């Protein structure tokens, strides 16, 4: 299974490569369409920008990460309550890294 990762465009290297901020980590990604600008939220897979997303779509996607984190923490032996608390904190941190309030 493949999973695209949300990010925010912070600049451009050239016409085909955008600089994407993935919550504090910047990487270049290939852009194959027009109309992308600094500040846009995007989904990236394997170094390719798949498309723009809305703030609502970003929040929903990060919620999926939170659910996966919660399951992983429970697999590591954390109680359901501990896992949920830790996953929610990570969700808040991720939202803040995109300049969004939880």
C-alpha positions as CSV (number, residue, x, y, z in Angstrom):
1,X,0.0,0.0,0.0
2,X,1.2,3.5,-0.8
3,X,0.5,6.6,1.2
4,X,0.8,10.1,0.1
5,X,2.0,12.7,2.6
6,X,0.6,16.2,3.1
7,X,2.9,19.2,2.9
8,X,2.9,22.9,2.2
9,X,4.7,24.6,-0.8
10,X,7.4,27.0,0.6
11,X,9.2,27.8,-2.7
12,X,10.4,26.6,-6.0
13,X,13.7,25.4,-7.2
14,X,12.7,25.8,-10.8
15,X,9.5,25.4,-13.0
16,X,9.3,21.7,-12.3
17,X,10.5,21.3,-8.7
18,X,8.7,22.7,-5.6
19,X,10.1,22.9,-2.1
20,X,7.7,21.3,0.2
21,X,7.6,21.6,4.0
22,X,6.4,18.4,5.6
23,X,5.9,19.7,9.1
24,X,9.4,21.0,9.6
25,X,11.3,18.9,7.0
26,X,11.8,20.4,3.6
27,X,12.2,18.3,0.4
28,X,12.0,18.9,-3.3
29,X,9.1,17.4,-5.3
30,X,8.3,17.2,-9.0
31,X,5.3,19.3,-10.1
32,X,3.6,18.2,-13.3
33,X,0.7,20.7,-13.4
34,X,0.3,24.5,-13.5
35,X,-1.2,26.8,-10.9
36,X,0.7,25.7,-7.8
37,X,1.8,28.6,-5.5
38,X,3.7,29.2,-2.3
39,X,1.5,28.4,0.6
40,X,-0.6,25.8,-1.2
41,X,-1.3,22.6,0.7
42,X,-0.4,19.5,-1.4
43,X,-0.2,15.7,-1.3
44,X,3.1,14.2,-2.3
45,X,4.0,10.6,-3.1
46,X,7.4,9.3,-4.1
47,X,8.7,12.8,-4.7
48,X,5.8,13.9,-6.9
49,X,3.1,16.4,-6.1
50,X,-0.1,14.7,-6.8
51,X,-2.4,17.7,-6.3
52,X,-3.6,20.5,-4.1
53,X,-5.7,19.8,-1.0
54,X,-7.9,22.0,1.2
55,X,-7.3,22.6,4.9
56,X,-10.2,20.3,5.7
57,X,-8.6,17.5,3.6
58,X,-5.3,18.1,5.4
59,X,-6.9,17.8,8.8
60,X,-8.7,14.7,7.7
61,X,-5.5,13.1,6.4
62,X,-3.6,14.0,9.6
63,X,-6.5,12.4,11.5
64,X,-5.7,9.1,9.7
65,X,-2.1,9.4,10.8
66,X,-3.3,9.9,14.4
67,X,-5.4,6.8,14.2
68,X,-2.5,4.8,12.9
69,X,-0.2,6.2,15.6
70,X,-2.8,5.2,18.3
71,X,-2.9,1.6,17.0
72,X,0.9,1.4,16.8
73,X,1.3,2.7,20.4
74,X,-1.2,0.1,21.6
75,X,0.8,-2.6,19.7
76,X,3.9,-1.3,21.7
77,X,2.1,-1.9,25.0
78,X,0.5,1.4,25.8
79,X,-3.0,1.3,27.2
80,X,-5.8,2.6,25.0
81,X,-6.1,5.7,27.1
82,X,-2.3,6.4,27.0
83,X,-2.2,5.7,23.2
84,X,-5.1,8.0,22.5
85,X,-3.6,10.8,24.6
86,X,-0.1,10.5,22.9
87,X,-1.7,10.3,19.4
88,X,-3.8,13.4,20.1
89,X,-0.8,15.4,21.2
90,X,1.1,14.3,18.0
91,X,-2.0,15.4,16.0
92,X,-1.9,18.9,17.7
93,X,1.9,19.1,16.9
94,X,1.3,18.2,13.3
95,X,-1.5,20.7,12.9
96,X,0.6,23.4,14.5
97,X,3.5,22.6,12.1
98,X,1.1,23.6,9.3
99,X,0.1,26.8,11.1
100,X,-3.3,25.4,12.0
101,X,-5.0,25.3,15.3
102,X,-6.4,22.0,16.7
